Amino acid sequence: MNKLNKSLVTCALFMTLFLNSGSKAWAQYHNQNNRYSVVIDKTIRSTAQTEFVDNISRNTYVFNENDGIEFRLVVENRSNSVLTNLTVTDNLPKYLSLQYYPGEFDQKNNRITTTIDSLGVGETKVLMIRGRIVNSPIGTNPVALTNFAEVRNQNAYDNDRASYYIASNNIPDTGSNILVLGSVFGSLMALASLGLRKLARGY
């Protein structure tokens, strides 16, 4: 084999080794970046609806007092490793009375916390929260509320939120209340006066 052929063979072997080692290095780098990856998807619906959506706009639906509401949390492992000890936290909005939820409820901080012990590669876990609207605020305009959820362990983290509107309660103002009470009191006094006059006249 002449010197030119030896040089070509040597160059070909070198390129083969370089490409193979480069591919392995890239694969190792890519796998390392995708080793731990978790996603949480937060959606919402009224209990009168069938489909869950990301958010409910003011033009679509406004929740009223005692309306039922449901939140769905879908946690997915998008990495190439099993994820363990995942903590899911749902920070609840105001004006909500819980009826069903996973894990534990911290009433002081209005927060639900639950743990997923293990989530396999490509596996999903669905968590449901159900409640109803209570103690709506006083006012004239709908109030925007947001439900914020997050999932984490020592290696991965993600969060998502869902927004919706609730109707305000309209009640008579103080002046109207006084006027109503004054009318009732005046009517009672008139009846009492009429009764006394009839008693004095003997009929």
C-alpha positions, 0 to 999 in steps of 0.5 A: 500500500503506497503512502497516499492510500495509507494516508486516506485509510488513516484519515477515514479511521480518524473521521469514523472515531471522531463522529462516533465519539461526537455522537456519543458525547451529544447523546450523553449531553442531550440525555443529561438535559432531559434526565429530569423533566416534569410538566403540570397542566392546570385546567378548569370547568364549571360542574355544569360543563363537560370540557376542561379548559385552560381559562374561563373568560368573562364572556364565556361564563361567570360563576355565581354564588353556590355554583360548582367548580372543578380543577384538574391537574395533570402531572406528566413525566417527560424525562427519561428517568423515573421521578420520585417524591414529587410534591404537588401544591395548589394555591386556591383562590378566595371565595371557594368551599372545598368538597373534594381534594387529594392530599392535605388542606392547609386552611390557614394558607388556603393550600392543598398539598399532595405527594406523588411517590413515583412517576415512571417515564412518560407516565401521567397522574391526574388529580381532581379538586372540586368545590363551590363558590361561597361568600362572593364579594360585594360589588357590581362587577365580576371579580377575576380569580386565579388558581396557581399550581406547581409540582417539584422535587429536588431535580425538576419543577413546573407550574401552571395556572387557571383563571375565571370570574365570579359574580359580585353580590348586589345588596341594598345600600344602608340608606335603602335599609333605613328607608325600608325599616322606617316604612315598616315602623311607621305602618306599625305605629299607624295600626297601633294608633288606630287600635287605640282610637277604636278602643277609646270609642268602644268599637 
